[in-house]
Amino acid sequence: MKRGTAIKSAACMAAGISFYWMTRWFGVSAPGPEEGILKRNPVGGGEAVYEFLVEGLSEKEFPMSLAVPEQRLTGAQFREAVPRAMELLCERIVGENSSLLEIRQDMRLVREIPEFGIEVSWESAAPEIVSSQGLVDAKDLPAAGIEVILLARLSNGLCEEKIEIPVRVFPKMLTSGERFQAALETLAGSELEAGEVPLPIEFEGKRLTYQSRKKTGDFLLLFLGAAAAACLPLKEKRDREKGKKRREERFMRTYPDLVSRFLILTGAGYPIKQAWKKQVFDYQKSRGRFVNPVYEEMEITLNQMETGTPEARAYGEFGRRAGLRPYVKFVSLLQSSLQVGGKNLPTLLEAEMEEALKQRKDFARRKGEEASTKLLLPMFLMLGVVMVLVVSPAFLTLA
């Protein structure tokens, strides 16, 4: 260990020991459970919580936790503290009002004066104007205001003092807009026989002009049109992606049938091109009943071969247009078989047929999993409906 590290470790240990003995010394200097004394906090200091161990109740030490209330004023001290307590009380109950002589909003009738350990209860001589909770209802009051007497009972649990506090409540201060609204309502409610309501051109010394409020509907239509124009490319892109996905799924479902027919036809002695042409002709006869993109692409390939495109090249372009791995592999089997005269094609197609059937099973399983996932939301909605039907009678019974 380096010398500097050792010195720092020793300093930490020394500090810990010093703090321990300082704590022990300060703890002994004040009365505590060891001396059989639990000291109360002074007035306003709150309750003191002591945790200590008691020996002698049983064979083991018994842990105790005790909250000791703060010290309480004597009768003489209480009477001496009342004037100062009332000063604090009058300062705090004003709330957001300017003074007790101008009350326009709710008051803050506090329930205690913690500096003196005094609790306060309230009673109003006019609870319809000022409630015992300090709520102010200044409706229909005269402009000069009205005086309300609040009775405050001060108590420390031993002594009680009743003090009357007069307050003057005025109507709520209205904004210029609220005053003008009230004036308009009064104007609209008068002279009901007249067919028109003339608006004032001046109010409180200010000249007024009026204009109709602009409707936001037209602007909303412009916004919706712009939003639709912005979203249109996204929708077209999403539609293309969906169309591409549906096309790939159709190609994958058709692939095992394509390989199977090729296996049967080539096994029966058909050359590759004739087997291709046979499948295209069969599709053309049934085209009115269904359209299959795979055989549409095969028809394009057949037309290319009929117009002079080399057979191997036409097959390769078919695989590129399909763009799927199984079709690319199938085309490569046809191209390689062309080079050897098609002798080994049935054997290769048998192996490919097994792989195609396996792919069909995987595809069907994947589609089933997707379908089950899509059904989760309707299932949860149905569960919510069932829960409502089950729980509703219970709530109706309680009501």
N, C-alpha and C positions, 0 to 999 in steps of 0.2 A: 504494500500500500504506500502511495506517495505521501510525503511529509505534509503537503498542503491538505490533502484529503483527511488525514488523521487529525489535523488541527481543527478542521471544520466539524468533524464528527464529535470531537471532544467538546467543542463549543456548544453544539446542539444538545448534548447530554447535560452539560452544565446548565443551560437555559431551562431544560425540562425540570431539573432538580430544583432550580431557583423558583420557578413558577409553582411547583408543588408545595414547597414550604411557605411561599407567600400566601397561597390559597389556604393552607392549614392555619396560618397565623391569623389571617383575616376572619376565617371561620370561627376560631376560638374567641376572637375579640367581641363578637356579637352574641347575644343570648340565642340559644338554639335548643333542639331536643335533648342534647347532652346535659344541659343545665336544667332541664325540665321546664323551659319557658318557650313559648311561641309568641313572637312579637307581632302586633298588628301594624299594618301600614298606617301612616297618618291620614287625616281626613283628605279625601280626594286622591289618595294613592292607590285605590282599588284593593281587591282582596289579595292576600299573600298565600301562596301555595307551598306547603311543606311536604317533603317526602323523607321518611325516616324509618328506622327499624326498631321494633319493640321486642325486648327480651323479657322472658318470664311468663308470657302467656302460654307457651307450650315449650316443648323440647327444642324447637327450632325458632329462629328469629322470624318475627311476623312483620311483613312490609306494610307500611301505612302511607296514605296520601290524604292530606287534609287542607281544605281551603278555609282560611281564616278571614272573615270580613274585616274591612277597614275600620279604623277608629271612628266613633260617633261623637258629635258635639254634645256637650252638656246643655242643660236648659239655658243657662246664662250665655254660653258661647253661641247657642243657636239664635237667641234674640239679638246678640251683638252682630251676627253675620247676616241677619235678614236685610238690612238696608243695602249692603254691598251685593247680596244675592239678587235683590230686586233690580239693581242697576244692570247687572249682567243679563237678567231675564228680559228686561225691556229692550235691551240692545238686540237680543237674539230672536225675539218673536216677531220683529218687524218684517223679516224675510226680504223680499225684493221691493217692498214699499219704501217710500221716502222717510216716513215717520209714523208714529202712532196716531198723529192728528190728520193723516192723509192715507187711508187704507183703500186701495183700489184692486189689489190682488190677494191671493190666498196668503194667510199668515203662517208662520212657522212656530206653532205652540209646542215648545220643547217640554219633555217629560222629566228632565232632571237637570240639576246644576252640579256637575261632578266635582267642582272645586270645593264645595262645602258638604258633599254627600247628601244633598237635599233632593227629594222627589217632588214633582209638581203635578197636580191634577187641575183640570180646567172645567169651568161651567160658564155658559154664555147666557146673558139676560135676553138675547134675541137670537136664538139658534137658527131662525129662518134667514138671518142676514149673515151672521158669523157663527159657524158651528163650533162645538167643543174640540174639533180636530183642526180648526183654523181655516176651514173652507169658507170662502166669501161668495155670497150671491148678491151682486149689486144691481140686479134688475129693478126697474121701476123706482129707483131712489131719486129724491130731489137733487137738483144740481148743488144745493148747499150742503148735502150730505146729511148723515144721521149718526147720533152718538150711540154706541153700544158699550155696555159694561161687561167686562170679562172678570170673573172671579177665579183667582189663582189660590190654590191650597198648597202651602209649602210644608213639607213634613220630612223629618229625619228618622221616623219610627218611634221617637220619644216625645217630640214636641211638634205642634202644628200651628201655623199662622195663616190667616186668610187675608188676602190683599185684593182690593178692587182696582182694576186697571181700565180707565176709560179710553176708548178708541173712537175715531170718527171715520165712518165708511162713506166713500163717495162712489158715484157711478164709474164704471170702467172707462178708462181713457181710450176713446176710439181714434183710429187713424182717419186721415182725410178721406180715403177711399170708403171706409166703413160709414162715415158720416154722410158722404154723398149717396151711398147705397140706401141708407135709411131715408134720406130726403126724397130720392126717386121713388121708393116704395110708398111713401106718404102721398107724393104727387100722383102716382098711378092709381091709388085707392080713392082719390077725390074726383068729383065731377064725372061720375060714371055715366051720366046721360050724354056727354060729349063723345064724338066719334074719334077724336085724336087726343094724344097726350103730348103737349109741347115740352121739349127738353129745355132746361135753363141754360142761358148763354154765359152766366157767371155764377160762381160759387165761392163764398168766403173771399171775395175780392179778386178771384182769379178767373180769367176769360177761358171758356171751354169751347172746344170743337169736337165733332163726332165723325166717325167713319165706321162702316160695317166691318165686322171681323172677317178676315180672309179665311176662306175655306181651304182646308188642307187636302181635300179629296183629290183635286186636280193634280197637285204636286205628288200625292201618293201614287196616282196612276202613272205619272212620269217615272217615278222611282221604280215602280213595279215593272214598267216596260224596260227600263235600263237593266234592272236585275235579271229579267227574263232573257234579254239579249246577251248579258254576260254569262248566264248559266247555260245557254243553248249549246255552245261548243262542248261544255262538260257533258251535257246530256247526250250529244252525238257521239262523243268519245265513249261514254258508258254503253250506249247502244251498240257501237261497233265491237266493244269488248264482249258484250253479252252474245252478239251474233257469232263472233269468233269462237266463243266457248261452246255455244250450241252446235256449231259446225264440227268442232273437234269431238264433242261427245257423240255426234251422229257417225262420224268416221270410225270412232273406236267401237261403237256397237255393230257396225257393218263389217268390220275387219274379219272376224271369225267366219262369217258367211262367205265372204269373198275368197278366203283361203280354202274353205271347204269345197266350194264349187270348182275352183281351179284344180284341187286335188282329184276330184271326181272326173273332170273332163280330161285332164292330162293322163290320168290312170286309164281312161277309156281310149287313149290313142290320139287325142286332139293335140295338134301343135300349139305352142304358146299363143301365137297370134289368133288362131282359130278359136281357142278357148276364150280369149279376150273378146273377140267379135261375138261369140255365142252369148256371152253374158250381157253385152251391150244390146243385142237384138232382143233378148228376153226382157230387158228393162224397158226398151222402147215400146214393147207391146203393152206393158202394164203402167206406163207413165201417167195415164189419166187418173189412176187410183192413188198414186203416191209419187213424190219427188224425192230422190235420194242424191245428195251432193257427190257421193263416191262414184256412182254410175254416170252422173253428169260429167265428171272429170274423165272417166274412162271413155266416154263418147268423144270428148275432145281429143283424147290421145288416139283413138281409132281414126278420127278424121285426119289427124296429122300423118299417121302411117299411110292412109289411103292417098294422101296428096304428095307422097314422096319422102317424108321424113324417115330416116333410118329407125328401125324398130327399137334398138337399144336406146337411142337418144330420146325417142318418144316416151319410153318407160321412165327414163331418168327425169324428164320434165314433169311427168305425172307425180313422181315421188316428191319433187320440189314443191309442186303446187299443194300437195297434201300436207307437207310440212310436219309430219308426225313420224316418230322413230319406227313404229312397226311397218309403216308403208315404205319408208326408205329401205328397210331391211328386205321387205318383200320384193321391191324393184331390183335390189342388188341380186337376189336369188334368180330372178328372171333373166337379168343381164348375164350373169355367170353361166346360167344354163344354156343360153343362146350360143355361147362360145363352144360348148361341148355337144350341141345338137339336142339338148333337152333330155338326155338319158337319165340323169340323176335327179331331175326335178321332183318326181313323186316322193322320193325319199326325203328330200329337203323340205317339202311341203308338209309331210307328216310331222316332222319335228316342229315346224313352225305352227302347225295346227294345235299341237299341245300347248305351245306357248301362248297362242291366241286365246284358247279357252281359259287358261289361267288368268290372262289379262282381263277377260270378260268377267270372271268371278271377282277379281279385285275391284273392277269398275263398279259392279253391282253392289258390293259391300260398301264402297265409298259413298255411292249415291244413297244407300240406306242410312248411313250415318248422318249425311247432310239432311235427309228428310226428318230424321228423329230430332236433330238440333232445331230445325225450323218449327217443329211441333211444341217446343218447350214453352214459347210465349203463350200460345193458346191454352196449354195445360195450366200454366200459372194463372191466367185470367179465369179459367173455369174453377180453379181452386179458390181464388178470391171470392167468386160468386157463391160457391158452396159455403165458405166460411161466413159470409154475410147472412146467408139463409139460416145457418145454424145458430149464430150468435144473436141475431135480431130478436127472436122471441124472448131471450133472457133479458135484454135491455128493455123491451117493452113491458115485461113483468115488473122490473125494478121501477120503471116510470109510473 
